């Protein structure tokens, strides 16, 4: 067997680690959908994933770390929908609208899981604890780039804009998950379009 055919030990360990990590996450999502976040125990998740309880805690020391993992995977999905080229070459308005369309898409596709995770996030501390989407950083970076390009007033504070967008995003989302798994109380895309219309009206430099 040639050297090229021998898989490095670190690579094998990483692959096994990722396999267990994915099994635990998938098992947790299944159980949350069958019941809810609060009622599901780590022991149940470990049993469903067919791993030892200690192993489950090695991967997710706190149950709410599963919500952070959910946020990480959603973030990767949105990043896949919003390429670096789009961010670098499109306007502030186009980038934000594109980003929110991707957020709407995954929320609608995963509505039942979004409900379970957001309710679990709130029970675990919610916005006062950790942002599983790291949206504040994303919004701040997009806004800062627009200020540098001269699309927004030089006095615009990217951190303040990011906080406002973040708060409004989750405020609307919490209202949206109030319905059943199948029926939402309002059109999420329309609600975010209205939010962005108001945002751009106040921020963008318009021709006199």
CNS distance restraints for C-alpha pairs under 8 A (distance, minus, plus):
assign (resid   1 and name CA) (resid   5 and name CA) 6.31 0.50 0.50
assign (resid   1 and name CA) (resid   6 and name CA) 7.40 0.50 0.50
assign (resid   2 and name CA) (resid   6 and name CA) 6.95 0.50 0.50
assign (resid   7 and name CA) (resid  11 and name CA) 6.74 0.50 0.50
assign (resid   7 and name CA) (resid  12 and name CA) 6.87 0.50 0.50
assign (resid   8 and name CA) (resid  12 and name CA) 6.49 0.50 0.50
assign (resid   9 and name CA) (resid  13 and name CA) 6.16 0.50 0.50
assign (resid  10 and name CA) (resid  14 and name CA) 6.05 0.50 0.50
assign (resid  11 and name CA) (resid  15 and name CA) 6.12 0.50 0.50
assign (resid  12 and name CA) (resid  16 and name CA) 6.18 0.50 0.50
assign (resid  13 and name CA) (resid  17 and name CA) 6.01 0.50 0.50
assign (resid  14 and name CA) (resid  18 and name CA) 6.06 0.50 0.50
assign (resid  15 and name CA) (resid  19 and name CA) 6.13 0.50 0.50
assign (resid  16 and name CA) (resid  20 and name CA) 6.34 0.50 0.50
assign (resid  17 and name CA) (resid  21 and name CA) 6.10 0.50 0.50
assign (resid  18 and name CA) (resid  22 and name CA) 6.00 0.50 0.50
assign (resid  19 and name CA) (resid  23 and name CA) 6.19 0.50 0.50
assign (resid  20 and name CA) (resid  24 and name CA) 6.17 0.50 0.50
assign (resid  20 and name CA) (resid  49 and name CA) 7.92 0.50 0.50
assign (resid  20 and name CA) (resid  51 and name CA) 7.67 0.50 0.50
assign (resid  21 and name CA) (resid  25 and name CA) 6.25 0.50 0.50
assign (resid  21 and name CA) (resid  59 and name CA) 6.41 0.50 0.50
assign (resid  22 and name CA) (resid  26 and name CA) 5.96 0.50 0.50
assign (resid  23 and name CA) (resid  27 and name CA) 5.94 0.50 0.50
assign (resid  23 and name CA) (resid  49 and name CA) 5.40 0.50 0.50
assign (resid  24 and name CA) (resid  28 and name CA) 6.08 0.50 0.50
assign (resid  24 and name CA) (resid  45 and name CA) 6.51 0.50 0.50
assign (resid  24 and name CA) (resid  46 and name CA) 6.64 0.50 0.50
assign (resid  24 and name CA) (resid  48 and name CA) 7.93 0.50 0.50
assign (resid  24 and name CA) (resid  49 and name CA) 5.29 0.50 0.50
assign (resid  24 and name CA) (resid  56 and name CA) 6.98 0.50 0.50
assign (resid  25 and name CA) (resid  29 and name CA) 6.26 0.50 0.50
assign (resid  25 and name CA) (resid  66 and name CA) 6.70 0.50 0.50
assign (resid  25 and name CA) (resid  69 and name CA) 7.82 0.50 0.50
assign (resid  26 and name CA) (resid  30 and name CA) 6.24 0.50 0.50
assign (resid  26 and name CA) (resid  49 and name CA) 7.87 0.50 0.50
assign (resid  27 and name CA) (resid  31 and name CA) 6.26 0.50 0.50
assign (resid  27 and name CA) (resid  45 and name CA) 5.75 0.50 0.50
assign (resid  27 and name CA) (resid  46 and name CA) 7.86 0.50 0.50
assign (resid  27 and name CA) (resid  48 and name CA) 5.71 0.50 0.50
assign (resid  27 and name CA) (resid  49 and name CA) 5.47 0.50 0.50
assign (resid  28 and name CA) (resid  32 and name CA) 6.03 0.50 0.50
assign (resid  28 and name CA) (resid  45 and name CA) 5.37 0.50 0.50
assign (resid  28 and name CA) (resid  66 and name CA) 7.72 0.50 0.50
assign (resid  29 and name CA) (resid  33 and name CA) 6.14 0.50 0.50
assign (resid  29 and name CA) (resid 113 and name CA) 7.18 0.50 0.50
assign (resid  30 and name CA) (resid  34 and name CA) 6.26 0.50 0.50
assign (resid  31 and name CA) (resid  35 and name CA) 6.04 0.50 0.50
assign (resid  31 and name CA) (resid  36 and name CA) 7.11 0.50 0.50
assign (resid  31 and name CA) (resid  40 and name CA) 6.63 0.50 0.50
assign (resid  31 and name CA) (resid  45 and name CA) 7.24 0.50 0.50
assign (resid  32 and name CA) (resid  36 and name CA) 4.26 0.50 0.50
assign (resid  32 and name CA) (resid  37 and name CA) 5.10 0.50 0.50
assign (resid  32 and name CA) (resid  40 and name CA) 6.58 0.50 0.50
assign (resid  32 and name CA) (resid 113 and name CA) 7.52 0.50 0.50
assign (resid  32 and name CA) (resid 116 and name CA) 6.34 0.50 0.50
assign (resid  33 and name CA) (resid 112 and name CA) 6.88 0.50 0.50
assign (resid  33 and name CA) (resid 113 and name CA) 6.32 0.50 0.50
assign (resid  33 and name CA) (resid 116 and name CA) 6.89 0.50 0.50
assign (resid  35 and name CA) (resid  39 and name CA) 6.75 0.50 0.50
assign (resid  35 and name CA) (resid  40 and name CA) 7.05 0.50 0.50
assign (resid  36 and name CA) (resid  40 and name CA) 6.33 0.50 0.50
assign (resid  36 and name CA) (resid 116 and name CA) 5.78 0.50 0.50
assign (resid  36 and name CA) (resid 120 and name CA) 7.73 0.50 0.50
assign (resid  37 and name CA) (resid 116 and name CA) 6.06 0.50 0.50
assign (resid  37 and name CA) (resid 117 and name CA) 6.81 0.50 0.50
assign (resid  37 and name CA) (resid 119 and name CA) 7.49 0.50 0.50
assign (resid  37 and name CA) (resid 120 and name CA) 5.16 0.50 0.50
assign (resid  38 and name CA) (resid 120 and name CA) 6.29 0.50 0.50
assign (resid  38 and name CA) (resid 123 and name CA) 7.60 0.50 0.50
assign (resid  40 and name CA) (resid  44 and name CA) 6.67 0.50 0.50
assign (resid  40 and name CA) (resid  45 and name CA) 7.47 0.50 0.50
assign (resid  41 and name CA) (resid  45 and name CA) 6.48 0.50 0.50
assign (resid  42 and name CA) (resid  46 and name CA) 6.09 0.50 0.50
assign (resid  42 and name CA) (resid  53 and name CA) 7.35 0.50 0.50
assign (resid  42 and name CA) (resid  56 and name CA) 7.38 0.50 0.50
assign (resid  42 and name CA) (resid  63 and name CA) 6.86 0.50 0.50
assign (resid  43 and name CA) (resid  47 and name CA) 6.11 0.50 0.50
assign (resid  43 and name CA) (resid  53 and name CA) 6.11 0.50 0.50
assign (resid  44 and name CA) (resid  48 and name CA) 6.09 0.50 0.50
assign (resid  45 and name CA) (resid  49 and name CA) 6.12 0.50 0.50
assign (resid  45 and name CA) (resid  56 and name CA) 7.97 0.50 0.50
assign (resid  46 and name CA) (resid  50 and name CA) 5.88 0.50 0.50
assign (resid  46 and name CA) (resid  51 and name CA) 5.22 0.50 0.50
assign (resid  46 and name CA) (resid  52 and name CA) 6.12 0.50 0.50
assign (resid  46 and name CA) (resid  53 and name CA) 5.57 0.50 0.50
assign (resid  46 and name CA) (resid  56 and name CA) 5.90 0.50 0.50
assign (resid  47 and name CA) (resid  51 and name CA) 6.31 0.50 0.50
assign (resid  47 and name CA) (resid  52 and name CA) 7.52 0.50 0.50
assign (resid  47 and name CA) (resid  53 and name CA) 7.87 0.50 0.50
assign (resid  51 and name CA) (resid  55 and name CA) 6.50 0.50 0.50
assign (resid  51 and name CA) (resid  56 and name CA) 6.87 0.50 0.50
assign (resid  52 and name CA) (resid  56 and name CA) 6.42 0.50 0.50
assign (resid  53 and name CA) (resid  57 and name CA) 6.48 0.50 0.50
assign (resid  54 and name CA) (resid  58 and name CA) 6.25 0.50 0.50
assign (resid  55 and name CA) (resid  59 and name CA) 6.48 0.50 0.50
assign (resid  56 and name CA) (resid  60 and name CA) 6.03 0.50 0.50
assign (resid  56 and name CA) (resid  61 and name CA) 7.63 0.50 0.50
assign (resid  57 and name CA) (resid  61 and name CA) 4.45 0.50 0.50
assign (resid  57 and name CA) (resid  62 and name CA) 7.11 0.50 0.50
assign (resid  60 and name CA) (resid  65 and name CA) 5.60 0.50 0.50
assign (resid  60 and name CA) (resid  66 and name CA) 6.62 0.50 0.50
assign (resid  61 and name CA) (resid  65 and name CA) 7.01 0.50 0.50
assign (resid  62 and name CA) (resid  66 and name CA) 7.76 0.50 0.50
assign (resid  63 and name CA) (resid  67 and name CA) 7.77 0.50 0.50
assign (resid  64 and name CA) (resid  68 and name CA) 6.82 0.50 0.50
assign (resid  64 and name CA) (resid 120 and name CA) 7.55 0.50 0.50
assign (resid  64 and name CA) (resid 121 and name CA) 7.02 0.50 0.50
assign (resid  64 and name CA) (resid 124 and name CA) 6.55 0.50 0.50
assign (resid  65 and name CA) (resid  69 and name CA) 6.28 0.50 0.50
assign (resid  66 and name CA) (resid  70 and name CA) 6.18 0.50 0.50
assign (resid  67 and name CA) (resid  71 and name CA) 6.20 0.50 0.50
assign (resid  67 and name CA) (resid 117 and name CA) 6.19 0.50 0.50
assign (resid  67 and name CA) (resid 120 and name CA) 7.76 0.50 0.50
assign (resid  67 and name CA) (resid 121 and name CA) 6.77 0.50 0.50
assign (resid  67 and name CA) (resid 132 and name CA) 6.72 0.50 0.50
assign (resid  68 and name CA) (resid  72 and name CA) 6.11 0.50 0.50
assign (resid  68 and name CA) (resid 131 and name CA) 7.94 0.50 0.50
assign (resid  68 and name CA) (resid 132 and name CA) 4.63 0.50 0.50
assign (resid  68 and name CA) (resid 133 and name CA) 7.55 0.50 0.50
assign (resid  69 and name CA) (resid  73 and name CA) 6.23 0.50 0.50
assign (resid  69 and name CA) (resid 132 and name CA) 7.63 0.50 0.50
assign (resid  70 and name CA) (resid  74 and name CA) 6.28 0.50 0.50
assign (resid  70 and name CA) (resid 117 and name CA) 7.93 0.50 0.50
assign (resid  70 and name CA) (resid 132 and name CA) 7.58 0.50 0.50
assign (resid  71 and name CA) (resid  75 and name CA) 6.05 0.50 0.50
assign (resid  71 and name CA) (resid 132 and name CA) 4.71 0.50 0.50
assign (resid  71 and name CA) (resid 133 and name CA) 4.78 0.50 0.50
assign (resid  72 and name CA) (resid  76 and name CA) 6.32 0.50 0.50
assign (resid  72 and name CA) (resid 132 and name CA) 6.81 0.50 0.50
assign (resid  72 and name CA) (resid 133 and name CA) 6.37 0.50 0.50
assign (resid  73 and name CA) (resid  77 and name CA) 6.34 0.50 0.50
assign (resid  74 and name CA) (resid  78 and name CA) 6.26 0.50 0.50
assign (resid  74 and name CA) (resid 106 and name CA) 7.40 0.50 0.50
assign (resid  74 and name CA) (resid 133 and name CA) 7.44 0.50 0.50
assign (resid  75 and name CA) (resid  79 and name CA) 6.07 0.50 0.50
assign (resid  75 and name CA) (resid 133 and name CA) 6.15 0.50 0.50
assign (resid  76 and name CA) (resid  80 and name CA) 6.15 0.50 0.50
assign (resid  77 and name CA) (resid  81 and name CA) 6.45 0.50 0.50
assign (resid  78 and name CA) (resid  82 and name CA) 6.15 0.50 0.50
assign (resid  78 and name CA) (resid  99 and name CA) 7.02 0.50 0.50
assign (resid  78 and name CA) (resid 102 and name CA) 5.62 0.50 0.50
assign (resid  78 and name CA) (resid 103 and name CA) 6.68 0.50 0.50
assign (resid  79 and name CA) (resid  83 and name CA) 6.39 0.50 0.50
assign (resid  81 and name CA) (resid  99 and name CA) 7.85 0.50 0.50
assign (resid  81 and name CA) (resid 102 and name CA) 6.38 0.50 0.50
assign (resid  82 and name CA) (resid  86 and name CA) 6.36 0.50 0.50
assign (resid  82 and name CA) (resid  87 and name CA) 7.12 0.50 0.50
assign (resid  82 and name CA) (resid  95 and name CA) 7.98 0.50 0.50
assign (resid  82 and name CA) (resid  98 and name CA) 7.03 0.50 0.50
assign (resid  82 and name CA) (resid  99 and name CA) 6.56 0.50 0.50
assign (resid  82 and name CA) (resid 102 and name CA) 7.87 0.50 0.50
assign (resid  83 and name CA) (resid  87 and name CA) 6.54 0.50 0.50
assign (resid  84 and name CA) (resid  88 and name CA) 5.99 0.50 0.50
assign (resid  85 and name CA) (resid  89 and name CA) 5.91 0.50 0.50
assign (resid  85 and name CA) (resid  90 and name CA) 7.99 0.50 0.50
assign (resid  86 and name CA) (resid  90 and name CA) 5.42 0.50 0.50
assign (resid  86 and name CA) (resid  95 and name CA) 6.86 0.50 0.50
assign (resid  87 and name CA) (resid  91 and name CA) 7.94 0.50 0.50
assign (resid  87 and name CA) (resid  95 and name CA) 5.96 0.50 0.50
assign (resid  87 and name CA) (resid 142 and name CA) 7.68 0.50 0.50
assign (resid  90 and name CA) (resid  94 and name CA) 6.02 0.50 0.50
assign (resid  90 and name CA) (resid  95 and name CA) 6.17 0.50 0.50
assign (resid  91 and name CA) (resid  95 and name CA) 6.11 0.50 0.50
assign (resid  91 and name CA) (resid 146 and name CA) 7.49 0.50 0.50
assign (resid  91 and name CA) (resid 151 and name CA) 7.86 0.50 0.50
assign (resid  92 and name CA) (resid  96 and name CA) 6.19 0.50 0.50
assign (resid  92 and name CA) (resid 142 and name CA) 6.94 0.50 0.50
assign (resid  92 and name CA) (resid 143 and name CA) 7.07 0.50 0.50
assign (resid  92 and name CA) (resid 146 and name CA) 5.64 0.50 0.50
assign (resid  92 and name CA) (resid 151 and name CA) 7.23 0.50 0.50
assign (resid  93 and name CA) (resid  97 and name CA) 6.11 0.50 0.50
assign (resid  93 and name CA) (resid 200 and name CA) 7.07 0.50 0.50
assign (resid  94 and name CA) (resid  98 and name CA) 5.98 0.50 0.50
assign (resid  95 and name CA) (resid  99 and name CA) 6.05 0.50 0.50
assign (resid  95 and name CA) (resid 142 and name CA) 7.76 0.50 0.50
assign (resid  96 and name CA) (resid 100 and name CA) 6.12 0.50 0.50
assign (resid  96 and name CA) (resid 142 and name CA) 7.77 0.50 0.50
assign (resid  96 and name CA) (resid 196 and name CA) 7.98 0.50 0.50
assign (resid  97 and name CA) (resid 101 and name CA) 6.13 0.50 0.50
assign (resid  97 and name CA) (resid 193 and name CA) 7.74 0.50 0.50
assign (resid  97 and name CA) (resid 196 and name CA) 7.33 0.50 0.50
assign (resid  98 and name CA) (resid 102 and name CA) 6.43 0.50 0.50
assign (resid  99 and name CA) (resid 103 and name CA) 6.38 0.50 0.50
assign (resid 100 and name CA) (resid 104 and name CA) 6.06 0.50 0.50
assign (resid 100 and name CA) (resid 192 and name CA) 7.18 0.50 0.50
assign (resid 101 and name CA) (resid 105 and name CA) 6.13 0.50 0.50
assign (resid 101 and name CA) (resid 189 and name CA) 7.14 0.50 0.50
assign (resid 102 and name CA) (resid 106 and name CA) 6.44 0.50 0.50
assign (resid 103 and name CA) (resid 107 and name CA) 6.15 0.50 0.50
assign (resid 104 and name CA) (resid 108 and name CA) 6.05 0.50 0.50
assign (resid 104 and name CA) (resid 188 and name CA) 6.64 0.50 0.50
assign (resid 104 and name CA) (resid 189 and name CA) 6.05 0.50 0.50
assign (resid 105 and name CA) (resid 109 and name CA) 6.17 0.50 0.50
assign (resid 106 and name CA) (resid 110 and name CA) 5.89 0.50 0.50
assign (resid 107 and name CA) (resid 111 and name CA) 5.39 0.50 0.50
assign (resid 107 and name CA) (resid 114 and name CA) 6.37 0.50 0.50
assign (resid 110 and name CA) (resid 114 and name CA) 5.86 0.50 0.50
assign (resid 111 and name CA) (resid 115 and name CA) 6.19 0.50 0.50
assign (resid 111 and name CA) (resid 177 and name CA) 7.59 0.50 0.50
assign (resid 111 and name CA) (resid 181 and name CA) 6.41 0.50 0.50
assign (resid 111 and name CA) (resid 182 and name CA) 7.76 0.50 0.50
assign (resid 112 and name CA) (resid 116 and name CA) 6.49 0.50 0.50
assign (resid 112 and name CA) (resid 181 and name CA) 4.89 0.50 0.50
assign (resid 112 and name CA) (resid 182 and name CA) 7.63 0.50 0.50
assign (resid 113 and name CA) (resid 117 and name CA) 6.05 0.50 0.50
assign (resid 114 and name CA) (resid 118 and name CA) 5.93 0.50 0.50
assign (resid 114 and name CA) (resid 177 and name CA) 7.52 0.50 0.50
assign (resid 115 and name CA) (resid 119 and name CA) 6.09 0.50 0.50
assign (resid 115 and name CA) (resid 177 and name CA) 5.41 0.50 0.50
assign (resid 115 and name CA) (resid 178 and name CA) 7.94 0.50 0.50
assign (resid 115 and name CA) (resid 181 and name CA) 7.58 0.50 0.50
assign (resid 116 and name CA) (resid 120 and name CA) 6.04 0.50 0.50
assign (resid 117 and name CA) (resid 121 and name CA) 5.88 0.50 0.50
assign (resid 118 and name CA) (resid 122 and name CA) 6.13 0.50 0.50
assign (resid 118 and name CA) (resid 126 and name CA) 7.98 0.50 0.50
assign (resid 118 and name CA) (resid 174 and name CA) 7.52 0.50 0.50
assign (resid 119 and name CA) (resid 123 and name CA) 6.28 0.50 0.50
assign (resid 120 and name CA) (resid 124 and name CA) 6.13 0.50 0.50
assign (resid 121 and name CA) (resid 125 and name CA) 6.30 0.50 0.50
assign (resid 121 and name CA) (resid 126 and name CA) 4.85 0.50 0.50
assign (resid 122 and name CA) (resid 126 and name CA) 4.06 0.50 0.50
assign (resid 122 and name CA) (resid 127 and name CA) 7.50 0.50 0.50
assign (resid 124 and name CA) (resid 129 and name CA) 7.79 0.50 0.50
assign (resid 125 and name CA) (resid 129 and name CA) 5.12 0.50 0.50
assign (resid 125 and name CA) (resid 130 and name CA) 7.74 0.50 0.50
assign (resid 126 and name CA) (resid 130 and name CA) 6.70 0.50 0.50
assign (resid 126 and name CA) (resid 131 and name CA) 7.70 0.50 0.50
assign (resid 127 and name CA) (resid 131 and name CA) 6.13 0.50 0.50
assign (resid 131 and name CA) (resid 135 and name CA) 7.13 0.50 0.50
assign (resid 131 and name CA) (resid 136 and name CA) 7.94 0.50 0.50
assign (resid 134 and name CA) (resid 138 and name CA) 6.66 0.50 0.50
assign (resid 135 and name CA) (resid 139 and name CA) 5.99 0.50 0.50
assign (resid 135 and name CA) (resid 162 and name CA) 7.88 0.50 0.50
assign (resid 135 and name CA) (resid 166 and name CA) 6.36 0.50 0.50
assign (resid 136 and name CA) (resid 140 and name CA) 5.97 0.50 0.50
assign (resid 136 and name CA) (resid 159 and name CA) 7.74 0.50 0.50
assign (resid 136 and name CA) (resid 162 and name CA) 5.23 0.50 0.50
assign (resid 136 and name CA) (resid 163 and name CA) 6.12 0.50 0.50
assign (resid 136 and name CA) (resid 165 and name CA) 7.97 0.50 0.50
assign (resid 136 and name CA) (resid 166 and name CA) 5.95 0.50 0.50
assign (resid 137 and name CA) (resid 141 and name CA) 6.10 0.50 0.50
assign (resid 137 and name CA) (resid 162 and name CA) 7.36 0.50 0.50
assign (resid 138 and name CA) (resid 142 and name CA) 6.29 0.50 0.50
assign (resid 138 and name CA) (resid 162 and name CA) 7.88 0.50 0.50
assign (resid 139 and name CA) (resid 143 and name CA) 6.09 0.50 0.50
assign (resid 139 and name CA) (resid 158 and name CA) 7.82 0.50 0.50
assign (resid 139 and name CA) (resid 161 and name CA) 7.57 0.50 0.50
assign (resid 139 and name CA) (resid 162 and name CA) 4.80 0.50 0.50
assign (resid 139 and name CA) (resid 165 and name CA) 7.27 0.50 0.50
assign (resid 139 and name CA) (resid 166 and name CA) 7.67 0.50 0.50
assign (resid 140 and name CA) (resid 144 and name CA) 5.96 0.50 0.50
assign (resid 140 and name CA) (resid 158 and name CA) 5.01 0.50 0.50
assign (resid 140 and name CA) (resid 159 and name CA) 5.41 0.50 0.50
assign (resid 140 and name CA) (resid 161 and name CA) 7.03 0.50 0.50
assign (resid 140 and name CA) (resid 162 and name CA) 4.87 0.50 0.50
assign (resid 141 and name CA) (resid 145 and name CA) 6.16 0.50 0.50
assign (resid 141 and name CA) (resid 158 and name CA) 7.47 0.50 0.50
assign (resid 142 and name CA) (resid 146 and name CA) 6.43 0.50 0.50
assign (resid 143 and name CA) (resid 147 and name CA) 6.29 0.50 0.50
assign (resid 143 and name CA) (resid 158 and name CA) 5.25 0.50 0.50
assign (resid 143 and name CA) (resid 161 and name CA) 7.29 0.50 0.50
assign (resid 143 and name CA) (resid 162 and name CA) 7.46 0.50 0.50
assign (resid 144 and name CA) (resid 148 and name CA) 6.26 0.50 0.50
assign (resid 144 and name CA) (resid 158 and name CA) 5.34 0.50 0.50
assign (resid 145 and name CA) (resid 149 and name CA) 6.28 0.50 0.50
assign (resid 146 and name CA) (resid 150 and name CA) 6.29 0.50 0.50
assign (resid 146 and name CA) (resid 151 and name CA) 5.25 0.50 0.50
assign (resid 146 and name CA) (resid 152 and name CA) 6.02 0.50 0.50
assign (resid 147 and name CA) (resid 151 and name CA) 5.81 0.50 0.50
assign (resid 147 and name CA) (resid 152 and name CA) 4.90 0.50 0.50
assign (resid 147 and name CA) (resid 153 and name CA) 6.54 0.50 0.50
assign (resid 147 and name CA) (resid 154 and name CA) 6.06 0.50 0.50
assign (resid 147 and name CA) (resid 156 and name CA) 7.06 0.50 0.50
assign (resid 147 and name CA) (resid 158 and name CA) 7.98 0.50 0.50
assign (resid 148 and name CA) (resid 154 and name CA) 7.97 0.50 0.50
assign (resid 150 and name CA) (resid 154 and name CA) 7.17 0.50 0.50
assign (resid 151 and name CA) (resid 204 and name CA) 6.43 0.50 0.50
assign (resid 151 and name CA) (resid 205 and name CA) 6.34 0.50 0.50
assign (resid 152 and name CA) (resid 156 and name CA) 6.68 0.50 0.50
assign (resid 152 and name CA) (resid 203 and name CA) 6.16 0.50 0.50
assign (resid 152 and name CA) (resid 204 and name CA) 5.33 0.50 0.50
assign (resid 152 and name CA) (resid 205 and name CA) 5.88 0.50 0.50
assign (resid 153 and name CA) (resid 203 and name CA) 7.33 0.50 0.50
assign (resid 153 and name CA) (resid 204 and name CA) 7.46 0.50 0.50
assign (resid 153 and name CA) (resid 205 and name CA) 6.82 0.50 0.50
assign (resid 156 and name CA) (resid 161 and name CA) 7.81 0.50 0.50
assign (resid 156 and name CA) (resid 203 and name CA) 7.89 0.50 0.50
assign (resid 157 and name CA) (resid 161 and name CA) 6.33 0.50 0.50
assign (resid 158 and name CA) (resid 162 and name CA) 6.01 0.50 0.50
assign (resid 159 and name CA) (resid 163 and name CA) 6.22 0.50 0.50
assign (resid 160 and name CA) (resid 164 and name CA) 6.30 0.50 0.50
assign (resid 161 and name CA) (resid 165 and name CA) 6.19 0.50 0.50
assign (resid 162 and name CA) (resid 166 and name CA) 5.95 0.50 0.50
assign (resid 163 and name CA) (resid 167 and name CA) 6.01 0.50 0.50
assign (resid 164 and name CA) (resid 168 and name CA) 6.10 0.50 0.50
assign (resid 165 and name CA) (resid 169 and name CA) 5.88 0.50 0.50
assign (resid 166 and name CA) (resid 170 and name CA) 6.33 0.50 0.50
assign (resid 167 and name CA) (resid 171 and name CA) 5.91 0.50 0.50
assign (resid 168 and name CA) (resid 172 and name CA) 6.07 0.50 0.50
assign (resid 168 and name CA) (resid 195 and name CA) 7.67 0.50 0.50
assign (resid 169 and name CA) (resid 173 and name CA) 6.17 0.50 0.50
assign (resid 169 and name CA) (resid 192 and name CA) 7.54 0.50 0.50
assign (resid 170 and name CA) (resid 174 and name CA) 5.90 0.50 0.50
assign (resid 171 and name CA) (resid 175 and name CA) 6.55 0.50 0.50
assign (resid 172 and name CA) (resid 176 and name CA) 6.21 0.50 0.50
assign (resid 172 and name CA) (resid 188 and name CA) 7.95 0.50 0.50
assign (resid 172 and name CA) (resid 191 and name CA) 7.39 0.50 0.50
assign (resid 172 and name CA) (resid 192 and name CA) 7.85 0.50 0.50
assign (resid 173 and name CA) (resid 177 and name CA) 6.30 0.50 0.50
assign (resid 173 and name CA) (resid 188 and name CA) 7.77 0.50 0.50
assign (resid 174 and name CA) (resid 178 and name CA) 6.72 0.50 0.50
assign (resid 175 and name CA) (resid 185 and name CA) 7.93 0.50 0.50
assign (resid 176 and name CA) (resid 184 and name CA) 6.04 0.50 0.50
assign (resid 176 and name CA) (resid 185 and name CA) 6.03 0.50 0.50
assign (resid 176 and name CA) (resid 186 and name CA) 6.61 0.50 0.50
assign (resid 176 and name CA) (resid 188 and name CA) 6.86 0.50 0.50
assign (resid 177 and name CA) (resid 184 and name CA) 6.78 0.50 0.50
assign (resid 177 and name CA) (resid 185 and name CA) 7.92 0.50 0.50
assign (resid 178 and name CA) (resid 184 and name CA) 7.44 0.50 0.50
assign (resid 178 and name CA) (resid 185 and name CA) 7.12 0.50 0.50
assign (resid 179 and name CA) (resid 183 and name CA) 5.91 0.50 0.50
assign (resid 179 and name CA) (resid 184 and name CA) 4.96 0.50 0.50
assign (resid 179 and name CA) (resid 185 and name CA) 5.46 0.50 0.50
assign (resid 180 and name CA) (resid 184 and name CA) 6.50 0.50 0.50
assign (resid 186 and name CA) (resid 191 and name CA) 7.88 0.50 0.50
assign (resid 187 and name CA) (resid 191 and name CA) 6.36 0.50 0.50
assign (resid 188 and name CA) (resid 192 and name CA) 6.33 0.50 0.50
assign (resid 189 and name CA) (resid 193 and name CA) 6.13 0.50 0.50
assign (resid 190 and name CA) (resid 194 and name CA) 6.28 0.50 0.50
assign (resid 191 and name CA) (resid 195 and name CA) 6.37 0.50 0.50
assign (resid 192 and name CA) (resid 196 and name CA) 6.14 0.50 0.50
assign (resid 193 and name CA) (resid 197 and name CA) 6.08 0.50 0.50
assign (resid 194 and name CA) (resid 198 and name CA) 6.35 0.50 0.50
assign (resid 195 and name CA) (resid 199 and name CA) 6.23 0.50 0.50
assign (resid 196 and name CA) (resid 200 and name CA) 6.03 0.50 0.50
assign (resid 197 and name CA) (resid 201 and name CA) 6.13 0.50 0.50
assign (resid 198 and name CA) (resid 202 and name CA) 6.47 0.50 0.50
assign (resid 199 and name CA) (resid 203 and name CA) 6.19 0.50 0.50
assign (resid 200 and name CA) (resid 204 and name CA) 5.32 0.50 0.50
